Amino acid sequence: MAIRTLASLGDLAGRTVLIRCDFNVPLDAGTITDEGRIVASLPTLRALLEQGAKVVAMSHLGRPKGEPDAQYSLAPVAQRLRELLDVDVAFATDTVGGDARSVRDALRDGQLALLENLRFDPRETSKDSGERAAFAAQLAEGADAFVSDGFGVVHREQASVFEIASVLPSAAGLLVERELEVLARLTDAPERPYAVVLGGSKVSDKLGVIEHLLPRVDRLLIGGGMLFTFLKAQGHGVGASLLEEDQLDRVRGYLQQAEQLGVELLLPTDIVVAAAFDADAEHETVAADAIEGSRFGAAGIGLDIGPESAAAFADAIRSATTVFWNGPMGVFEMEAFAAGTKAIAEALTEAAGLTVVGGGDSAAAVRTLGFDDSAFGHISTGGGASLEFLEGARLPGLEALGWEGQR
């Protein structure tokens, strides 16, 4: 699973290095509410600056519609980088225009600049490879090398991730190296027992990873909104809970396959059911096979796993040697429905082996619930990318760096 590393770029002193980071952080009225991805980028940025490189960082943020939109500006990220690195960070108000060129040309050895949001240009995510290549060529003007350090986007075929690696000498940054090292431990003879915990809204988002991992794990724990499709597949009523009717046959197949393989597939035995999807909604805990027997009847909505299930899941996690978790157990943003997710996070901090939080909502959950990143073996910066890695899917951003995929 070789990949080109920073060492392959040689001496970078005095050279202009373009680095793709993932600064797609949540903002609340311009205030960063979770800086995990920014912090994760610091080791590579420091390594480049200490070598005396002229560093030009770039990223996307949110989903602007291919044009400038102030609510998605990376200006708050530039300010936070100044504080975290304790260096000046020049901020360009565009990506390939006059300001970007003047900011880049003014850099001295060991200095850092950040370009404005890449997705303010529609060519970044265009489905036309020619348009993406043209944008990549403009981004690369005046640069001597490219470093890919945004693991959260390596599964995307986008100009700043894929095409640009063929324009400049390119290599993976320290963050991407670390992500691959950890995820490889989950796929290349993981220490057993190996438990995978999956949650989140939809079964359809996790189909690939379930299919790929079922023959490879010892325990598969299912929570979140996706659990109701599993319960329905077993013949239970789920009220008004999230349900994907079109996935029922496939889920039945997974249940049969798990039994045939001897994989312990754990589903919740109790559910927190609410009258409505609301933080202040009335709610009660009922057996998982009696959701429609709650006082809310068929209108009841399952919003978290119950305490009995949380305890059973926690025991299964603590007794595992390798654990991967992706997706919250309930609506953790609402205090009344956060207990299941908190129990899973706490169990991961108590497990003796390798524990990996698979980015995305799971990473947001552990920080929102007050856990420190250092309490876990590894928190991935890429929810979608980590899932696709575990699926064995093609990852264009890694292929562009010489990665040959899983063998």
N, C-alpha and C positions, 0 to 999 in steps of 0.2 A: 504494500500500500504506500509506495514511495510518493513523495510530493516534494516539489522544490521548496527549500527553506530560505530564510534570510541570508544564510551563509553563501548560497549560490549566487547572490548578487555581487559578492566581492566587497571591496572598500567603498562605502557610500559617502565618505567625507566630501563635502563640496558638491555633491550631486543632488539633483531635484528628484524627490521620490513622491509619487502619487500613491496614496493609501486609501483603499476602500474600507471604511468602517461601517458599523451598524449603529447609528445614533438615533434609531427610530424609537424614541422614548416617549412615554405619556406626558402630556402637558395639561395643566389646568390654569387657564388664563395666563399662559406664558411661563408658568412655574413648572419645573420638572418634578414629577411626583415619584418617579422610580429611575434612579441614575445607574442602575446595574450595568447596562450595556456600555455606558460611558466609562465607568470604572474598569470594566473588563478590557477596554481598548488601551488603557494606560501603559501596560508593560511594553507593547510594541512601539507605541509612540515614543516612550522614553528611550528605548533601545535605538531608534532611528536618530533621535535628537542627540543622544550621547555620542553617536558616531560622527556627528557633524553634518548630517544630511539637511537639506532644505526640504521640509516636509509639507506637502499639500494634502490635507485630509478631505474626504468627500463622503457623503451619505445621503440617504433619503430620510424623510420624516412624514409619516401619515400617507394619505392618498389624495394629494392635490390633483386637479384635473389637467395636468400638463401645462400649467401656467402659474405665474407667481400668485401666492395666496399667503397673506401675512400670518394667518393662524398656524401655518406649517413652516414658518421660518426657522432656520437652524441657529439664529442669533442667540437664543438662550443656551444652546449647547456650547457655542463659542465662549460665552461667559463662564460656564461651569468648567470648561477645560482650563481656562485661565486660572481658576481657583484651585483646581485639583493638581495641575502640573506646576503651578507657581511660575508661569512664564507668560509672556505676551502672546496672544493668539490673534493674528490678523484675520479679519472676516471679510470675505468677498461677497458682494451683494448679488452676484450672478455666478454662473458655472463656467461658461466659455466666452463670456463677453469681455468688454474692456476692463471692468473692475477686476475680474479674475486674473487677467493677464498682468495688470499692474501690480496686484498684490503678490502674485507669484514671482514676478521679476524683481520685486523689492526685497524678497527674502534673502537673508544671509545664512551662513552655515549655522546649523543648530537652532533654526527658527521654524515656527509652525504657523500655517494658515489653514483656514477652513472655508470651503466653498459653500455657497448657498445650496438649498435643497435640489438634488439632482432631478427629482420628479417635477420640477417646475418646467423642465424641457420634455415634451412628449416623446422624444426619440429615445429617452432612457428605457422606457418600457414598451416601445413599439413592437408590434408583431412582425414588422418588416426588418429583416436582418441588415439590409443595406442602410436603413435609417439609423439603426443602432450602431453600425460600424462607423458611419459618418460622425456621430456624436462622440464615440470612443476616440476617434482620431483627433477631434478637437480638444477633448479633455487631455489627451496625451501630449499636446504641443508644449514644447519646452521642458518636458519631463525626461528623466534618464532611466527610470525604473518604476515598476508597479508592484505594490504589496497588497495582497488580498487578505483583509483581516475582519471582514464582516461575515461571520459564520451564519448569521441569520438570513443571509441572502444567497448563499452558495447554491441553493437549489433553484435559483432563478436564472433564466437566460436573458440577462439585461446588459446594456452597454457597459456599465461600470463594473460589472462582475465577470462577464464572459468575453465579449469582443475585445475589450481593452488589453486583456492578457496576451493577445496575439500581436499587439502593436508595440509593446514594450517588453524588455526583460522582466519576468514576473516571478513572484514567489509568495508562499503563504506567510502570514504573520504569526506571531507567537500565540495569539488567541486561537486561530484556526488550527494550529499544530496541537494545542492542548485539547481542543474539542475532539479532534480525530483520535488522539491518544486514548481519551476516556471512552469514547463511543466504540472504539475497536475492542476494548475490554468487555463490552457488552455483547459483542458478536463473535469474537475469537476465543472460544473455550472459556466462557465466564465461570467464575467460581460458584459452586452450587451449595445450597439451593438458590435458584435464580427466580426472583419474583418481579413481575411487571404489573404496575398499577395504572390503569387507564380510566380517565374521566372525561369531563368536558361535555359539550352539548350533543354532538351527533355521532352515531355509530359510523356513518358514511365517511367522516373525517379520519377514522381509525381503521378502516377495513384492511388497508394494505399492511399496516403494522401487525394487526391481529393475525392475519393470514401467514405472514412471514415468521412471526415469533412463536406461534402455537407449538410447532415441533421443536422449539429450542428452549422453552422455559419450563420451570417446574410448577409455578403458580401464576395464575392470571387473575387479577382482582379488578372488577368492573364497578365503577360508580358514576356519578355525574348524570347528566341528562340522558346519556346513552344507555344507562342501565334499564330504562323503561322498555326499550325495544327488546332487550333480553328477557325481561319479565313477561312481556306480552308473548314472546316466542315460546315461553313455557306454559302459556295458557292463562295467565293472570290478567285481571283487569287493571288498568293503570290510570283511570279517570281522565283528567284533562292534562296529564303530564306529557312532556315532550315525547313524541313517538314517530318513528320512521317506518310506516307500514310497508314500504317497498323493500325494506331490508330484512323483513322477518324470516324469509326462507334462508337467506344467507346466514343469519344469526343462528337459526336452528342447526345449520350445518356446522357452525363453530362449536356449538354445544355438543354435538355428536362427536366431532373430531377430538375435542378435549377429552371426552370420556374414553375414546379409543386409544389415545396416546398416553393416558394416565396423567394428564395435566390437571392439577387442582384448580378448577375455575370457581372462584368465589364471587357470589352475588350477594347483595345486601339481604338481610333477613328482616330488617325493619326500616321504615322510611318516615321522614318528617314531611307530612302533608299539610298544605296551606289552602286557605280559601281563595287566595289570589296571588299573583306574582307581585308581591309588595312587601317591603321591609317590615311593615306594621301589621301584616295580615294575621288573622287568627290561624293557629296551626296546632297539630298534635302528632304524636308518633304512633304509627300503626304497623302491624305486620306487613311485610312486603307483598304477601299474597292476599291482602285485605285492604288495599288502598281505597277501593270504592266503598268499603265498609266504614270509612271514617265519617265523622258527622257532616262532612262536606259532600258526601256521595260522589256521583260521577263528575262533579265540578271540581273536586279536589286536585291539587297540583303537587306532585312530589318535588321538593326543593333541596333535599339533603338526605344523606344516608342517616339512619338512626344510631343511637348510642351503642346498641348491641352490635350492630354491623361495624361501627367504628372501632370497637374494642377487638373484634375478631380480625379485622383488617390489620390493625396495629400489631397484633400478635404474629400474624403471618409475615409482616415486614420485619419485625425485630428478630425473628428466627431465620431470616434469609441472609445469605452471604453477599449477594449482589442484588440491588434493587434499582429499577428504573421507573420513574413516575412522570406521567404526562396527563394533565387535566385535573381540575378540582373535582371534589366529590359532590359539591352543591353550589349554591349561589353565595360564595364566600364574601362577596361585597356587602351582603346583608347580614348583620350580626346574628340574627336568629337562625340563619341557615349556614353558618360558617364552621360549626363544631366538627363536622365530618372531615373537612379539609384540614382543619387544625390538628386533628388526631393523626392523620396520615403524615403531615409534616413533622410532628413531634416524634412519631415512631421512626421516621428516617433519621432523625438526629440521634436516636438511641441505638440504631443498628450498628453492628460491629464491622461489617464489611463495606464494600463500595456502594455508595448511594448517589444516584444521579437524578437531579430534578430537570426534566426535559424542557425547560424554557417556557416561553409564552405565558399563558394564564397561570401555570403552576409556579413559575418564578415570581410573578406579580403577587400571587397568593401568599407565598412564604414571607415576603417582605411586608405585605399589608398586615399580616397576622403577627408581625413583630419578631420573626426569626432572623438571625444573622446569617449571611451567606456562608460564613466559615463553619457553621454547624453542619453543613452537608459536604459530602465528598466532592460534588461538582454541581454547579448550576449552569446549565447550558444557556447560551445567549440566543439560540435558535430553536423555537418550538417546532415549526414546520420542517426545518432542515434536519433536526435530530430525528424526527419521525421518519422522514424519507430516507435517511441514512440507515435506520434500523429496518426499513422495508427492503433495503437493497436496491433502491431506485437510483436512476441516473442523477448525478449532481453536477450540472454544467460548470459551475464556478470552481469546482475541484478538478474536474477533467482538464480545464484550461491551465492548471498548474502542474500537470503531469500525473495526476492521480488516476489510477487504473481501476478503481472500484474495488469492491469486496471480492475476494476469491474463495 
